[in-house]
Amino acid sequence: MYVWLRLARMIATAKSRGRYRMGEESRLTFRCLPTDIDSNFHLNNARYMMLADVGRIDIFHRAGLIALARRNRWAPMMGGLQSVYVREIRLWTKFDVVSTIETWEDTQVIGRHRFVLEDGRTAALVLTTAGVYDSRNRAFVKIDDIVAELGSDAQPRPPSAEERIFMDSHAGLRKLAKAQSL
């Protein structure tokens, strides 16, 4: 089952998982298939990112962000990610992708995608930074405004030390990439 079938399954089962509320998690179960593996017969590093996308889209869909974005001509956009692999996910292994919105600051939201084996151990962790771009105003939307429009009164917590390091590293790498594209 390639990404499109996994995405279709996620959308088809979204109602049964209920509306996503800030502070909750998205938990999707997958199996490592032959189309997912590399030459070591374990989950290919690119598949982690693709499956994190499915978890993130699940949150966006169930929270109502996709519908809100379409109405306002907004585009959710990834800024960057960092991943760490601590255990392999071998061929045919069943695992969960547990996705959460951790916190936000101004126009940047931090997401976490934890790949969990059946015994509860973490196989990998992916941190993401993202924002929502308003094409009419040519600017990113403040996350507080989006949260309010979604009908939530959730407040962000201060970023953890690890999240702050990730955010700072992302900002530095982004600055480097922009400087090299001139």
N, C-alpha and C positions, 0 to 999 in steps of 0.2 A: 504494500500500500504506500504509494509515493505521496509527496506533500499534498497534492490536491485532494486525494481521497481522505487523507487525515484531516485536512481542513474541512472538507464536506462533512465528515463524521462529527467533528467538533461543533459545527454550526447546527447540524441535525439534532444533537443532544443537548444544546445550550439551555433550552427551556427546562429540561429535567434537572439541571444543576442550579436553576434559579438565578435571580438578579445578583450581579456582583456588587458588593459594597466595600468601600475603602476599609482596609484592615483585614479583609478576608483573603482567601487564596483560591486560585484556580488549580485544580488537580486533574490532570489528564493522564491516562494510562496508555502506554505504547509497548510494542515488542520490537526488538532489534531484528530487522529483516535483512535478507541478502542484499537488497538494494541500499542498505544503510551502512554497510561495512567497508573497511579498508583492507589492505593486504595483511593486517594482523588479525583479521576476523573479529574486530570489535567496532563499535559505533564510530564512524568517521567524524572527525572534528567539525566538519561543515554541517553535519546532521544535527549536532547539538544546537547550533544557531538556528537552523530551520525549525526544529521542534520548540525552541524558545519562542520563535515567532508565533507558532500556533498557540502557545500558552498566552502570549501577550494579546493576540487577536481575540482569544476567548474572553479575556478581561475587558477589552475594548467593546466587544460585541455585547456581552452581558451587562456591562455598566451603562450602555446607551451611548457611548462615545462615538461609535461609527455613524449612527443615525444623526447625532448632533453635529458631527463634522460635515456630513453631507449637506445638511440644512444651511450651515454657515460657510460652506466652501473652505473648510479647514482640512489640513492633511497631517495626520499623526506621522512623525518622522523620527527615525532612529538617529541618535547622535553618535553613539559608539557603544562598545561593549568590552568587557574583560572576562575571560573565562579561565577556570582552573579545573584540571582533571585529577581526581585523586584515586579513582577506581575505574577499571574498565567495564564497559557494558558489552558483553559478548553476544555473538549471534544467537538469536532466539530468546534472549533474556527479556523478561517483562520488567518494566520500570515505570515510574511516574515522573512527570514534569510538574513540579509545584511552583507556580508563578504568583508573585505578589507585587503590589506597588508598595515600595518601602517608605518613601518620603518624597518630598519635592521642595524646590526652592525657586522662586520667581517663575521662569518659563521652563525649567528643567525638572523632569521626574526621574526618579531612580527606581528601576525594576530589578527583581531578583528571580532567577529561574534555577531551582534546585532539582537535580536529577537524582531520584531516590530509588534504590534497589528494593526488591521485595522484602529484604530483611531490615529495612529502615536506614541503611547506611547511605551516605551521600556519595554519589559517583562523580558528580561534577557540579560546579556552581558558576553561573553566568550572571554578572551584573550588567545592567544596561542603563544608558541615559537616553532620554528621548524628549521630544517636545511636540507641540501642535502648532503648525504653521497656518496663519490666516492669509490666504492668497489675496484677498481684497485689500488688506492693510499692509501687506508685505512685511509682516512681523510675526514673531511667535507670541502665542496667547499665554497670559499668566495662568499657571495651573490652578491657583485659588479660584479664578473666574470660571474655569472649566468645571471644577469640583462643585461649585455653587450651582451652575447651570444643570448639572446632573442631579441636583436635588439633595446634595450631601452637605453636612456641616462639618465634615472631617477636617482636622487640622494636621499639618505636617509636623513630624517630630524632628528635632535637630538631627542632621546626618551623623551616623556613627563615625568613629575615627577612620575605619576602613572605607566607608562611603565617601568621606571627605577626601581621602587620598585618591580614590578612584576619580572623583569629580575634578580634582586639581590636575591629575595626570591626563585626563581627557581634555581639559582646557589647554594644557601645554602642548599636547599632540595635535590638537586642532589648530593651534596657532602656528606650529611648525608646518603642517600641511598647507595652510593658507599661504604662508610665506614662500613655500616651494612651488606654489602654483602660479606665481606672478610671472 
